[in-house]
C-alpha cells in the first residue's frame, strides 16, 4: 500500500469532525483541536489507525475470509459499492436486513430463492407460469436483488465488517459484536468508538473523505488477495514438486528392483551353467573310467 500522506487527507477533508456540541467525549483521544465550533481530527492518529486497520484487513484477505462492507447513507453508497466490487467483497448499501448476521441461515435461504428463480428462467419453468405469477415472481426477484444481490456470493459469515458511520449502522454493529466478528469503521467525532476493534477516526459524511479512506482500504485488501494467490501458487508448486519427487523415487525403486532381478537371474544362470559343466565333466570322467576298465578287461 502506498504511503498515506497528511496533505492528501487534508485535501479530502478527512480531518473535519462535527460541531463541538454534537461530540462524543469518547472520541477525545482522536481530536486535535476545535476550530470555528467544529472539532478537527488528529490526522496523525488517523494515519496510525488506518495503517493498523489496513494490515489486519490484508491478513483477513490472505486467509480467504470475506469482508462485508456496510454503508447505507446516500453519500457513501456508490463509493462503498465500487470499492467492494473492485476487491470482490460483499456489501450492503440498502437497508440493513435485520438478522443479516445473527440469523444468517434465513438470509442465505432468501439468496437461494433468488438463485432458484434464475434457474426457473433458464430451464423454462418460468414460462409455464400465469401472467400474474410471472409478475409476482419477477417483483420478488427484483426485491431480493436490490437487498441481497450484493451478498449472493457470501456463503458463510464474514471474517470482518467495514462500516461507514457507526451511528447510522448501529444494528449491524450490534449483530457483529454479538457474534464477535471484528469491526473496522470510519468513526466521526459524534460517534462512540467503544466496541469497535479498528477505529479509523475520520469524516464519515463527506464523499471525498469516504472515497479517500476506502481507496486505502481497498488497496490493502487487494494486496492481501494477491498475496493469497501467490501463496496458493507456491503451495501448489510445492505439492507438485513433492508428487513428482515421489513418482521419481517410485520409478527409481522400480528400475532398481528390475536391475536387481536381472542381476539375480544372470547369477542364477551362471551358477546353473557352472553346475551343468561340473555335471558334464563328472559324466565324462565316469565314462572315461568305464572305458579304461573295459580296455583292461580285454
C-alpha beads as a LAMMPS data file, in Angstrom:
LAMMPS data file: protein, C-alpha beads

298 atoms
297 bonds

1 atom types
1 bond types

-500.0 500.0 xlo xhi
-500.0 500.0 ylo yhi
-500.0 500.0 zlo zhi

Masses

1 110.0

Atoms # bond

1 1 1 0.000 0.000 0.000
2 1 1 1.240 3.485 -0.857
3 1 1 2.323 5.786 1.939
4 1 1 -0.528 7.759 3.471
5 1 1 0.198 11.489 3.383
6 1 1 -1.376 14.038 5.741
7 1 1 -1.723 16.510 2.866
8 1 1 -3.852 14.026 0.904
9 1 1 -6.145 13.506 3.881
10 1 1 -6.460 17.273 4.394
11 1 1 -7.289 17.759 0.713
12 1 1 -10.079 15.180 1.049
13 1 1 -11.404 16.829 4.217
14 1 1 -10.826 13.754 6.362
15 1 1 -9.952 15.991 9.326
16 1 1 -13.317 17.736 9.622
17 1 1 -15.393 16.458 12.524
18 1 1 -18.858 17.511 13.718
19 1 1 -19.990 20.587 15.600
20 1 1 -18.446 20.602 19.068
21 1 1 -21.867 20.436 20.712
22 1 1 -22.532 17.116 18.955
23 1 1 -19.323 15.428 20.000
24 1 1 -18.951 12.137 21.814
25 1 1 -16.427 12.521 24.686
26 1 1 -15.077 9.035 23.970
27 1 1 -13.590 10.420 20.751
28 1 1 -11.426 12.939 22.632
29 1 1 -8.175 10.912 22.135
30 1 1 -8.571 11.413 18.387
31 1 1 -9.430 15.136 18.389
32 1 1 -6.653 17.604 17.617
33 1 1 -8.412 20.908 18.245
34 1 1 -11.578 22.983 17.914
35 1 1 -11.949 25.490 15.105
36 1 1 -14.967 27.720 14.491
37 1 1 -17.194 25.450 16.550
38 1 1 -16.057 22.299 14.739
39 1 1 -13.788 19.565 16.042
40 1 1 -10.667 18.851 13.989
41 1 1 -9.499 15.234 13.897
42 1 1 -5.848 14.423 14.584
43 1 1 -4.756 13.069 11.200
44 1 1 -1.580 11.516 12.595
45 1 1 -3.855 9.337 14.719
46 1 1 -5.927 8.655 11.600
47 1 1 -2.851 7.505 9.663
48 1 1 -1.714 5.269 12.516
49 1 1 -5.140 3.652 12.846
50 1 1 -5.556 3.358 9.084
51 1 1 -2.216 1.541 8.817
52 1 1 -3.257 -0.809 11.611
53 1 1 -6.645 -1.499 10.019
54 1 1 -5.130 -1.999 6.558
55 1 1 -2.647 -4.556 7.870
56 1 1 -5.392 -6.502 9.668
57 1 1 -7.710 -6.436 6.635
58 1 1 -4.904 -7.683 4.383
59 1 1 -4.390 -10.664 6.717
60 1 1 -8.108 -11.475 6.606
61 1 1 -7.995 -11.333 2.805
62 1 1 -4.963 -13.654 2.792
63 1 1 -6.920 -16.137 4.931
64 1 1 -9.651 -16.296 2.288
65 1 1 -12.407 -14.875 4.501
66 1 1 -14.833 -12.271 3.188
67 1 1 -15.043 -8.682 4.454
68 1 1 -18.573 -7.270 4.460
69 1 1 -18.821 -3.555 3.680
70 1 1 -21.754 -1.657 5.197
71 1 1 -22.816 1.871 4.224
72 1 1 -26.438 2.869 3.659
73 1 1 -26.069 6.677 3.744
74 1 1 -26.564 8.380 0.399
75 1 1 -23.099 9.917 0.010
76 1 1 -21.343 6.625 0.811
77 1 1 -23.401 4.046 -1.125
78 1 1 -21.813 4.247 -4.561
79 1 1 -18.299 4.759 -3.216
80 1 1 -18.504 1.679 -0.990
81 1 1 -20.150 -0.463 -3.685
82 1 1 -17.400 0.431 -6.156
83 1 1 -14.607 -0.249 -3.654
84 1 1 -16.132 -3.591 -2.602
85 1 1 -16.643 -4.689 -6.211
86 1 1 -13.006 -3.918 -7.038
87 1 1 -11.856 -6.487 -4.491
88 1 1 -14.798 -8.873 -4.991
89 1 1 -16.182 -8.395 -1.474
90 1 1 -19.856 -8.404 -0.376
91 1 1 -21.569 -5.187 0.642
92 1 1 -24.827 -3.764 1.966
93 1 1 -25.784 -0.300 0.712
94 1 1 -29.561 -0.583 1.019
95 1 1 -31.479 -1.035 4.255
96 1 1 -29.698 -3.410 6.629
97 1 1 -31.695 -6.677 6.708
98 1 1 -32.391 -7.425 10.382
99 1 1 -30.630 -10.659 11.327
100 1 1 -28.227 -10.347 8.425
101 1 1 -25.511 -11.796 10.662
102 1 1 -27.340 -13.206 13.695
103 1 1 -29.880 -15.044 11.524
104 1 1 -27.611 -15.738 8.580
105 1 1 -29.242 -19.081 7.708
106 1 1 -32.536 -17.333 6.905
107 1 1 -30.724 -14.724 4.816
108 1 1 -28.992 -17.493 2.860
109 1 1 -32.376 -19.096 2.172
110 1 1 -33.564 -15.812 0.656
111 1 1 -30.453 -15.685 -1.532
112 1 1 -31.076 -19.287 -2.633
113 1 1 -34.648 -18.279 -3.504
114 1 1 -33.201 -15.699 -5.878
115 1 1 -30.987 -18.372 -7.438
116 1 1 -33.998 -20.678 -7.733
117 1 1 -35.930 -18.027 -9.684
118 1 1 -32.972 -17.619 -12.043
119 1 1 -32.931 -21.376 -12.575
120 1 1 -36.666 -21.313 -13.397
121 1 1 -35.960 -18.816 -16.167
122 1 1 -33.124 -20.933 -17.523
123 1 1 -34.958 -24.284 -17.606
124 1 1 -38.220 -22.841 -18.970
125 1 1 -40.312 -23.381 -15.817
126 1 1 -40.901 -19.624 -15.579
127 1 1 -42.708 -19.655 -18.937
128 1 1 -45.291 -22.135 -17.626
129 1 1 -46.496 -19.628 -15.001
130 1 1 -49.536 -17.436 -15.482
131 1 1 -49.076 -13.759 -16.298
132 1 1 -49.923 -12.802 -12.706
133 1 1 -47.499 -15.360 -11.248
134 1 1 -44.730 -14.165 -13.559
135 1 1 -45.294 -10.614 -12.362
136 1 1 -45.193 -11.666 -8.694
137 1 1 -42.063 -13.778 -9.132
138 1 1 -40.403 -11.005 -11.132
139 1 1 -41.100 -8.438 -8.412
140 1 1 -39.785 -10.803 -5.733
141 1 1 -36.608 -11.315 -7.770
142 1 1 -36.100 -7.554 -8.112
143 1 1 -36.610 -7.018 -4.380
144 1 1 -34.173 -9.788 -3.463
145 1 1 -31.605 -8.482 -5.939
146 1 1 -31.859 -4.955 -4.548
147 1 1 -31.446 -6.009 -0.920
148 1 1 -29.298 -9.138 -1.149
149 1 1 -27.774 -9.306 -4.619
150 1 1 -24.510 -7.820 -3.402
151 1 1 -24.028 -10.618 -0.850
152 1 1 -25.050 -13.517 -3.103
153 1 1 -21.515 -14.962 -3.041
154 1 1 -21.130 -14.706 0.740
155 1 1 -21.770 -18.329 1.668
156 1 1 -20.729 -18.011 5.314
157 1 1 -20.381 -15.334 7.966
158 1 1 -17.752 -12.726 7.075
159 1 1 -14.328 -12.560 8.661
160 1 1 -14.951 -8.878 9.422
161 1 1 -17.234 -5.954 8.607
162 1 1 -16.194 -2.497 7.445
163 1 1 -18.637 0.251 8.386
164 1 1 -19.057 3.857 7.320
165 1 1 -20.889 5.737 10.123
166 1 1 -21.276 3.591 13.246
167 1 1 -24.201 5.707 14.482
168 1 1 -26.311 5.049 11.404
169 1 1 -25.259 1.387 11.130
170 1 1 -25.742 0.614 14.834
171 1 1 -27.806 -2.540 14.146
172 1 1 -25.028 -4.016 12.005
173 1 1 -22.532 -3.092 14.726
174 1 1 -24.590 -4.824 17.430
175 1 1 -25.004 -8.008 15.381
176 1 1 -21.264 -8.178 14.678
177 1 1 -20.473 -7.585 18.356
178 1 1 -22.849 -10.356 19.372
179 1 1 -21.035 -12.813 17.099
180 1 1 -17.530 -11.494 17.911
181 1 1 -16.951 -10.503 14.293
182 1 1 -14.146 -7.890 14.074
183 1 1 -15.419 -4.401 13.248
184 1 1 -13.487 -1.882 11.156
185 1 1 -15.068 1.547 10.882
186 1 1 -14.761 5.170 9.895
187 1 1 -15.633 6.855 13.190
188 1 1 -16.532 10.562 13.313
189 1 1 -16.386 12.858 16.349
190 1 1 -20.095 12.348 17.109
191 1 1 -19.679 8.566 17.439
192 1 1 -18.786 6.156 20.224
193 1 1 -15.609 4.225 19.343
194 1 1 -16.040 1.750 22.186
195 1 1 -16.684 -1.776 20.962
196 1 1 -15.064 -1.052 17.584
197 1 1 -11.885 -3.114 17.241
198 1 1 -10.385 -0.993 14.462
199 1 1 -11.317 2.674 14.759
200 1 1 -10.369 4.956 11.863
201 1 1 -11.037 8.494 13.154
202 1 1 -12.309 10.366 10.104
203 1 1 -15.012 12.465 8.498
204 1 1 -17.724 9.928 7.618
205 1 1 -20.060 12.466 5.978
206 1 1 -18.115 13.977 3.070
207 1 1 -17.913 11.850 -0.072
208 1 1 -14.282 12.887 -0.730
209 1 1 -13.259 11.762 2.745
210 1 1 -15.091 8.442 2.422
211 1 1 -13.575 7.894 -1.020
212 1 1 -10.034 8.582 0.211
213 1 1 -10.278 6.185 3.171
214 1 1 -11.894 3.476 1.015
215 1 1 -9.115 3.923 -1.535
216 1 1 -6.502 2.895 1.049
217 1 1 -8.683 0.113 2.451
218 1 1 -9.386 -1.423 -0.972
219 1 1 -5.687 -1.248 -1.853
220 1 1 -4.766 -3.114 1.338
221 1 1 -7.340 -5.838 0.676
222 1 1 -6.189 -6.145 -2.932
223 1 1 -2.628 -6.642 -1.714
224 1 1 -3.815 -9.373 0.645
225 1 1 -5.720 -11.135 -2.130
226 1 1 -2.684 -11.018 -4.423
227 1 1 -0.507 -12.469 -1.671
228 1 1 -3.075 -15.238 -1.177
229 1 1 -2.866 -16.100 -4.883
230 1 1 0.948 -16.139 -4.695
231 1 1 0.951 -18.331 -1.583
232 1 1 -1.565 -20.694 -3.166
233 1 1 0.538 -20.941 -6.338
234 1 1 3.665 -21.596 -4.259
235 1 1 1.844 -24.272 -2.263
236 1 1 0.582 -25.936 -5.439
237 1 1 4.101 -25.833 -6.913
238 1 1 5.454 -27.382 -3.711
239 1 1 2.827 -30.134 -3.797
240 1 1 3.522 -30.771 -7.479
241 1 1 7.272 -30.994 -6.816
242 1 1 6.639 -33.393 -3.927
243 1 1 4.397 -35.538 -6.130
244 1 1 6.975 -35.570 -8.925
245 1 1 9.713 -36.482 -6.428
246 1 1 7.514 -39.282 -5.121
247 1 1 6.864 -40.576 -8.650
248 1 1 10.576 -40.327 -9.484
249 1 1 11.505 -42.231 -6.324
250 1 1 8.933 -44.909 -7.170
251 1 1 10.290 -45.155 -10.730
252 1 1 13.872 -45.402 -9.470
253 1 1 12.845 -48.074 -6.967
254 1 1 11.116 -49.956 -9.766
255 1 1 14.180 -49.698 -12.022
256 1 1 16.462 -50.769 -9.164
257 1 1 14.245 -53.765 -8.424
258 1 1 14.257 -54.698 -12.116
259 1 1 18.053 -54.344 -12.252
260 1 1 18.482 -56.475 -9.127
261 1 1 16.119 -59.092 -10.552
262 1 1 18.116 -59.080 -13.786
263 1 1 21.415 -59.471 -11.914
264 1 1 19.951 -62.238 -9.783
265 1 1 18.687 -64.062 -12.863
266 1 1 22.118 -63.698 -14.507
267 1 1 23.825 -65.012 -11.365
268 1 1 21.434 -67.961 -11.185
269 1 1 22.004 -68.684 -14.876
270 1 1 25.766 -68.538 -14.316
271 1 1 25.538 -70.898 -11.343
272 1 1 23.314 -73.242 -13.304
273 1 1 25.746 -73.252 -16.230
274 1 1 28.639 -73.963 -13.851
275 1 1 26.675 -76.785 -12.258
276 1 1 25.837 -78.252 -15.653
277 1 1 29.512 -78.009 -16.710
278 1 1 30.542 -79.723 -13.500
279 1 1 27.981 -82.486 -14.003
280 1 1 29.035 -82.907 -17.627
281 1 1 32.708 -83.142 -16.613
282 1 1 31.839 -85.716 -13.957
283 1 1 29.851 -87.694 -16.510
284 1 1 32.722 -87.607 -18.996
285 1 1 35.187 -88.695 -16.274
286 1 1 32.875 -91.558 -15.383
287 1 1 32.598 -92.623 -18.998
288 1 1 36.393 -92.489 -19.456
289 1 1 36.906 -94.602 -16.344
290 1 1 34.401 -97.131 -17.606
291 1 1 36.132 -97.199 -20.974
292 1 1 39.539 -97.769 -19.348
293 1 1 38.138 -100.580 -17.227
294 1 1 36.695 -102.160 -20.319
295 1 1 40.054 -101.951 -22.111
296 1 1 41.869 -103.536 -19.177
297 1 1 39.453 -106.451 -19.105
298 1 1 40.232 -107.156 -22.716

Bonds

1 1 1 2
2 1 2 3
3 1 3 4
4 1 4 5
5 1 5 6
6 1 6 7
7 1 7 8
8 1 8 9
9 1 9 10
10 1 10 11
11 1 11 12
12 1 12 13
13 1 13 14
14 1 14 15
15 1 15 16
16 1 16 17
17 1 17 18
18 1 18 19
19 1 19 20
20 1 20 21
21 1 21 22
22 1 22 23
23 1 23 24
24 1 24 25
25 1 25 26
26 1 26 27
27 1 27 28
28 1 28 29
29 1 29 30
30 1 30 31
31 1 31 32
32 1 32 33
33 1 33 34
34 1 34 35
35 1 35 36
36 1 36 37
37 1 37 38
38 1 38 39
39 1 39 40
40 1 40 41
41 1 41 42
42 1 42 43
43 1 43 44
44 1 44 45
45 1 45 46
46 1 46 47
47 1 47 48
48 1 48 49
49 1 49 50
50 1 50 51
51 1 51 52
52 1 52 53
53 1 53 54
54 1 54 55
55 1 55 56
56 1 56 57
57 1 57 58
58 1 58 59
59 1 59 60
60 1 60 61
61 1 61 62
62 1 62 63
63 1 63 64
64 1 64 65
65 1 65 66
66 1 66 67
67 1 67 68
68 1 68 69
69 1 69 70
70 1 70 71
71 1 71 72
72 1 72 73
73 1 73 74
74 1 74 75
75 1 75 76
76 1 76 77
77 1 77 78
78 1 78 79
79 1 79 80
80 1 80 81
81 1 81 82
82 1 82 83
83 1 83 84
84 1 84 85
85 1 85 86
86 1 86 87
87 1 87 88
88 1 88 89
89 1 89 90
90 1 90 91
91 1 91 92
92 1 92 93
93 1 93 94
94 1 94 95
95 1 95 96
96 1 96 97
97 1 97 98
98 1 98 99
99 1 99 100
100 1 100 101
101 1 101 102
102 1 102 103
103 1 103 104
104 1 104 105
105 1 105 106
106 1 106 107
107 1 107 108
108 1 108 109
109 1 109 110
110 1 110 111
111 1 111 112
112 1 112 113
113 1 113 114
114 1 114 115
115 1 115 116
116 1 116 117
117 1 117 118
118 1 118 119
119 1 119 120
120 1 120 121
121 1 121 122
122 1 122 123
123 1 123 124
124 1 124 125
125 1 125 126
126 1 126 127
127 1 127 128
128 1 128 129
129 1 129 130
130 1 130 131
131 1 131 132
132 1 132 133
133 1 133 134
134 1 134 135
135 1 135 136
136 1 136 137
137 1 137 138
138 1 138 139
139 1 139 140
140 1 140 141
141 1 141 142
142 1 142 143
143 1 143 144
144 1 144 145
145 1 145 146
146 1 146 147
147 1 147 148
148 1 148 149
149 1 149 150
150 1 150 151
151 1 151 152
152 1 152 153
153 1 153 154
154 1 154 155
155 1 155 156
156 1 156 157
157 1 157 158
158 1 158 159
159 1 159 160
160 1 160 161
161 1 161 162
162 1 162 163
163 1 163 164
164 1 164 165
165 1 165 166
166 1 166 167
167 1 167 168
168 1 168 169
169 1 169 170
170 1 170 171
171 1 171 172
172 1 172 173
173 1 173 174
174 1 174 175
175 1 175 176
176 1 176 177
177 1 177 178
178 1 178 179
179 1 179 180
180 1 180 181
181 1 181 182
182 1 182 183
183 1 183 184
184 1 184 185
185 1 185 186
186 1 186 187
187 1 187 188
188 1 188 189
189 1 189 190
190 1 190 191
191 1 191 192
192 1 192 193
193 1 193 194
194 1 194 195
195 1 195 196
196 1 196 197
197 1 197 198
198 1 198 199
199 1 199 200
200 1 200 201
201 1 201 202
202 1 202 203
203 1 203 204
204 1 204 205
205 1 205 206
206 1 206 207
207 1 207 208
208 1 208 209
209 1 209 210
210 1 210 211
211 1 211 212
212 1 212 213
213 1 213 214
214 1 214 215
215 1 215 216
216 1 216 217
217 1 217 218
218 1 218 219
219 1 219 220
220 1 220 221
221 1 221 222
222 1 222 223
223 1 223 224
224 1 224 225
225 1 225 226
226 1 226 227
227 1 227 228
228 1 228 229
229 1 229 230
230 1 230 231
231 1 231 232
232 1 232 233
233 1 233 234
234 1 234 235
235 1 235 236
236 1 236 237
237 1 237 238
238 1 238 239
239 1 239 240
240 1 240 241
241 1 241 242
242 1 242 243
243 1 243 244
244 1 244 245
245 1 245 246
246 1 246 247
247 1 247 248
248 1 248 249
249 1 249 250
250 1 250 251
251 1 251 252
252 1 252 253
253 1 253 254
254 1 254 255
255 1 255 256
256 1 256 257
257 1 257 258
258 1 258 259
259 1 259 260
260 1 260 261
261 1 261 262
262 1 262 263
263 1 263 264
264 1 264 265
265 1 265 266
266 1 266 267
267 1 267 268
268 1 268 269
269 1 269 270
270 1 270 271
271 1 271 272
272 1 272 273
273 1 273 274
274 1 274 275
275 1 275 276
276 1 276 277
277 1 277 278
278 1 278 279
279 1 279 280
280 1 280 281
281 1 281 282
282 1 282 283
283 1 283 284
284 1 284 285
285 1 285 286
286 1 286 287
287 1 287 288
288 1 288 289
289 1 289 290
290 1 290 291
291 1 291 292
292 1 292 293
293 1 293 294
294 1 294 295
295 1 295 296
296 1 296 297
297 1 297 298
